[in-house]
């Protein structure tokens, strides 16, 4: 059986990362976000190499939420083309997977 979990990696400006994670948590699109501060990124943008300080968000969500999560990240993120990498999980603690699924369902 396919594991229901996905890890989604998003990078964001340091000043924006926590607010983005909190909004995604409030909307129940993710169950957990790890913010890895101090990421220094080098990348091509508009024909030249750019460099910047970012925070990497490691987001935990069910596979069923990935498409909606992508749409919200696009809408909320300040970048024209935000990084969004959804990784399938081969194995996980079944209780943790159940928790992620439960926390991303509608709650009263």
Buried (B, 14 or more C-beta within 10 A) or exposed (E): EEBBBBBBBBBBBBEBBBEBBEBBBEBBBBBBBEBEEEBEEEEEEEEEEEEEEBBBBBBBBBBEBBEBBBEBBEEBBEBEEBBBEBEEBEEBEEEBBEBBBEBBEEEE
